[in-house]
Amino acid sequence: MKVRAAHVQRPLVWARSGGRCERCGNGLPVVWECHHRKLRSQGGDWSLSNLLALHMDCHNAGSPTGVHAHPADAYRNGYLVRSAFDPAAAPLLLHGRNWVLLTPDGAYQPTEAPNA
């Protein structure tokens, strides 16, 4: 299956998020970032199960709270996915409260927390 380009996927990620950061749950500003859970350098693509809508502070390595500044926590909570895994099968801690899977069609599917 060919995955659509960034300019097509970004509005779908925004719509799924309801205008809220999918990590912290706060409202997103006009400038937000589309985060790849499985990094593009590790084979990650633009599929909806691989993308998150994040505040810049929740995303950037330069921020003390950013997912790239704390990779161990990001992997544990599903904000980053290791290269050998499929993001569609990797649970994510949505808004810091509920565990979900991100489906290929852009929905949230409730799931159990992963085994620690």
BAFI-3210 file (N, C-alpha, C; in Angstrom, 3 decimals, decimal comma, padded with zeros to 6 digits):
// residues 116
n [1|2|3|4|5|6|7|8|9|10|11|12|13|14|15|16|17|18|19|20|21|22|23|24|25|26|27|28|29|30|31|32|33|34|35|36|37|38|39|40|41|42|43|44|45|46|47|48|49|50|51|52|53|54|55|56|57|58|59|60|61|62|63|64|65|66|67|68|69|70|71|72|73|74|75|76|77|78|79|80|81|82|83|84|85|86|87|88|89|90|91|92|93|94|95|96|97|98|99|100|101|102|103|104|105|106|107|108|109|110|111|112|113|114|115|116]
n.u [000,841|000,631|001,693|000,264|001,473|003,109|001,709|-000,879|-001,427|-001,002|-003,324|-005,173|-004,085|-004,262|-007,084|-007,779|-006,630|-008,211|-007,391|-005,763|-002,792|-001,372|000,154|000,298|-002,282|-003,146|-004,473|-003,563|-001,291|-001,296|001,045|002,260|003,649|004,187|004,808|006,893|006,464|007,867|010,912|011,752|014,317|014,640|013,024|010,419|007,203|004,685|002,265|-000,909|-000,941|001,591|002,036|001,918|000,250|001,847|002,715|005,333|007,056|006,527|007,665|010,355|013,914|015,372|013,771|013,109|011,114|010,559|009,864|012,095|014,111|013,941|014,239|013,948|011,635|009,874|009,841|008,788|006,218|005,117|005,467|007,674|008,739|010,458|012,663|012,222|009,559|005,997|004,227|001,399|000,755|001,746|001,128|000,019|000,297|-002,174|-002,704|-001,507|-003,041|-004,816|-004,489|-004,025|-004,325|-003,132|-004,941|-004,652|-006,529|-006,814|-007,977|-008,584|-008,025|-009,041|-006,916|-005,050|-002,558|000,878|002,977|005,310]
n.v [-001,185|002,137|004,950|008,049|011,398|013,901|016,396|015,589|013,867|015,359|017,123|015,111|013,946|016,141|016,399|013,945|014,348|016,292|018,864|018,825|018,208|015,071|013,910|015,408|016,417|019,042|021,984|022,546|024,907|027,258|026,653|023,538|020,231|017,414|014,357|011,540|008,345|005,906|006,583|008,323|007,827|005,269|003,760|004,562|005,694|007,803|006,913|006,951|005,610|005,940|008,551|011,506|014,315|016,935|019,393|021,798|021,841|019,346|017,763|018,437|017,862|019,837|020,817|020,476|018,662|017,253|014,517|013,567|014,303|012,602|009,686|007,015|007,128|007,929|005,709|003,790|004,799|004,791|006,899|006,917|004,388|001,410|000,385|-002,252|-002,759|-002,535|000,412|000,456|-001,648|-000,967|000,087|003,299|005,944|007,967|011,387|011,193|009,521|007,403|004,204|003,466|002,159|003,376|003,469|002,394|003,807|006,169|006,373|006,067|003,200|001,724|000,052|-002,305|-001,482|-001,863|-004,667|-004,152]
n.w [000,000|-000,905|000,830|001,512|000,836|002,929|002,847|002,467|004,594|006,988|007,520|008,143|010,432|012,137|012,239|013,456|015,969|017,053|017,392|019,588|021,443|021,060|022,937|025,456|025,667|025,699|024,033|020,635|019,225|016,453|015,105|014,937|015,292|013,213|014,204|013,697|014,822|014,431|013,363|010,346|009,426|010,249|008,729|009,010|007,926|006,297|007,288|008,969|011,403|012,242|012,857|014,905|016,336|017,781|020,309|019,897|022,120|023,266|021,420|020,557|020,881|022,074|024,038|027,499|028,084|025,798|023,469|022,093|023,759|025,860|025,230|026,311|027,954|025,958|024,199|025,977|026,391|023,888|022,109|020,585|018,339|017,971|015,290|014,397|014,847|014,176|013,922|013,975|015,618|018,041|021,233|022,492|024,797|025,112|025,510|027,942|029,530|028,547|027,018|023,651|020,290|017,220|014,382|010,916|009,414|010,708|013,266|016,847|018,758|021,611|023,971|025,970|028,434|027,583|028,479|031,034]
ca.u [000,000|001,393|001,276|000,158|002,527|002,932|000,693|-002,186|-001,582|-001,033|-004,692|-005,845|-003,547|-004,892|-008,490|-007,840|-006,243|-009,199|-006,688|-005,082|-001,533|-001,673|000,978|-000,107|-003,714|-003,461|-004,791|-002,400|-001,231|-001,303|002,250|002,392|004,553|003,746|005,897|006,960|006,750|009,035|011,604|011,947|015,651|014,549|012,014|009,077|006,552|003,666|000,976|-001,556|-000,575|002,967|002,120|001,272|000,198|002,491|003,273|006,775|007,733|006,374|008,377|011,766|015,001|015,835|012,862|013,356|010,027|010,330|010,036|013,452|015,018|013,780|013,834|013,509|010,231|009,109|009,629|007,923|004,855|004,652|005,678|008,680|008,614|011,721|012,634|011,747|008,150|004,965|003,528|-000,025|000,617|002,433|000,258|000,411|-000,363|-002,822|-002,948|-000,956|-004,069|-005,456|-003,717|-004,723|-003,588|-003,487|-005,297|-004,244|-007,532|-006,770|-008,810|-008,017|-008,623|-008,618|-006,154|-004,429|-001,178|001,842|003,708|006,535]
ca.v [000,000|003,374|005,916|009,408|012,351|014,725|017,444|014,944|013,243|016,320|017,496|013,951|013,835|017,251|016,060|012,876|014,888|017,251|020,099|018,641|017,471|013,677|013,497|016,040|016,673|020,475|022,479|022,835|026,248|027,266|025,941|022,251|019,355|016,068|013,515|010,145|007,434|005,190|007,655|008,093|007,260|003,854|003,134|005,066|006,320|008,803|006,285|007,592|004,914|006,323|010,002|012,160|015,775|017,324|020,724|021,829|021,468|017,901|017,083|018,755|017,446|021,020|021,086|019,514|017,679|016,685|013,073|013,265|014,561|011,491|008,554|005,827|007,367|007,984|004,323|003,127|005,324|004,639|008,089|006,425|002,953|000,873|000,089|-003,608|-002,891|-001,876|001,402|000,129|-002,652|-000,443|000,941|004,690|006,586|009,162|012,471|010,800|008,860|006,208|003,448|003,257|001,890|004,289|002,610|002,916|004,728|007,429|006,371|005,531|001,945|001,472|-001,176|-002,464|-001,011|-002,928|-005,237|-003,389]
ca.w [000,000|-000,974|001,840|000,980|001,196|004,126|002,700|002,552|005,899|008,100|007,906|008,739|011,792|012,871|012,463|014,454|017,275|017,544|017,734|020,877|021,420|021,365|024,084|026,720|025,659|025,620|022,700|019,791|018,627|014,989|014,696|015,616|014,552|012,875|014,700|013,270|015,939|013,904|012,660|008,911|009,249|010,603|007,877|009,284|006,773|006,574|007,604|010,119|012,636|012,574|013,025|016,038|016,409|019,037|020,543|019,676|023,370|023,473|020,343|020,318|021,772|022,788|025,149|028,576|028,153|024,472|023,309|021,645|024,882|026,802|024,390|027,061|028,287|024,711|023,756|026,955|026,254|022,515|021,278|019,648|018,073|017,451|013,854|014,114|015,189|013,381|014,753|014,106|016,675|019,218|022,048|022,717|025,925|024,568|026,468|029,229|030,349|027,993|026,044|022,381|019,062|016,129|013,262|009,606|008,866|011,437|014,465|018,074|019,201|022,987|024,182|027,284|028,572|027,268|029,622|031,320]
c.u [000,882|000,814|001,299|001,240|002,116|001,793|-000,722|-002,433|-001,713|-002,454|-005,465|-005,372|-004,174|-006,341|-008,626|-007,575|-007,292|-008,565|-005,978|-003,794|-001,822|-000,776|000,421|-001,605|-004,105|-003,756|-003,525|-002,448|-001,304|-000,099|002,374|003,255|003,947|004,930|005,778|007,333|007,918|009,720|011,800|013,309|015,682|013,462|010,599|008,508|005,513|002,298|000,408|-001,241|000,840|003,106|001,358|001,277|000,739|002,785|004,756|007,517|007,612|007,202|009,889|012,739|015,504|014,959|013,116|012,275|009,798|010,597|011,455|014,493|014,999|013,350|013,371|012,038|009,367|008,848|008,646|006,456|004,335|004,808|006,804|008,496|009,917|011,560|012,076|010,237|007,245|004,234|002,044|-000,275|001,239|001,503|000,884|-000,368|-000,906|-003,149|-002,457|-001,911|-004,525|-004,561|-004,579|-003,746|-004,037|-003,736|-004,845|-005,252|-007,659|-007,648|-007,993|-008,764|-008,137|-007,922|-005,634|-003,026|-000,240|002,480|005,000|007,757]
c.v [001,244|004,379|007,308|010,323|013,206|015,718|016,870|014,412|014,244|016,755|016,343|013,725|014,923|016,915|014,971|013,433|015,816|018,564|020,039|017,858|016,034|013,116|014,074|016,334|018,125|020,871|022,829|024,268|026,127|026,502|024,688|021,360|017,975|015,142|012,092|009,273|006,519|006,200|007,310|007,473|005,771|003,133|003,578|005,800|007,346|008,173|006,915|006,900|005,265|007,799|010,488|013,666|016,181|018,817|020,673|021,415|019,975|017,107|017,234|018,252|018,621|021,389|020,057|018,438|016,950|015,194|012,714|013,546|013,404|010,238|007,324|005,958|007,353|006,589|003,607|003,546|005,327|005,857|007,857|004,914|002,482|000,376|-001,285|-003,772|-002,089|-000,871|001,084|-000,886|-002,194|000,475|002,308|005,226|007,936|010,144|012,112|010,009|007,507|005,529|003,168|002,702|002,934|003,428|003,226|003,885|006,006|007,505|005,898|004,237|001,690|000,118|-001,205|-001,861|-002,158|-003,458|-004,492|-004,259]
c.w [000,000|000,029|001,227|001,525|002,396|003,985|002,737|003,967|007,058|008,469|008,544|010,171|012,670|013,195|013,532|015,855|017,873|017,960|019,076|020,670|021,852|022,477|025,382|026,801|025,604|024,180|021,928|019,276|017,105|014,454|015,565|014,751|014,375|013,158|014,160|014,466|015,592|013,003|011,185|008,638|009,582|009,810|008,138|008,089|007,237|006,834|008,875|011,434|013,091|012,928|014,250|015,844|017,771|019,079|020,220|020,945|023,666|022,458|020,412|021,370|022,596|023,970|026,249|028,683|026,829|024,364|022,880|022,733|025,881|026,051|025,165|027,448|027,032|024,152|024,684|026,771|024,820|021,622|020,279|019,541|017,452|016,022|013,521|014,323|014,253|014,270|014,954|015,223|017,987|020,011|022,330|023,907|025,458|025,679|027,872|030,108|029,836|026,966|024,821|021,341|018,064|014,902|011,940|008,988|009,690|012,664|015,668|018,411|020,627|023,101|025,604|027,271|028,230|028,549|029,808|031,208]
res [m|k|v|r|a|a|h|v|q|r|p|l|v|w|a|r|s|g|g|r|c|e|r|c|g|n|g|l|p|v|v|w|e|c|h|h|r|k|l|r|s|q|g|g|d|w|s|l|s|n|l|l|a|l|h|m|d|c|h|n|a|g|s|p|t|g|v|h|a|h|p|a|d|a|y|r|n|g|y|l|v|r|s|a|f|d|p|a|a|a|p|l|l|l|h|g|r|n|w|v|l|l|t|p|d|g|a|y|q|p|t|e|a|p|n|a]
***
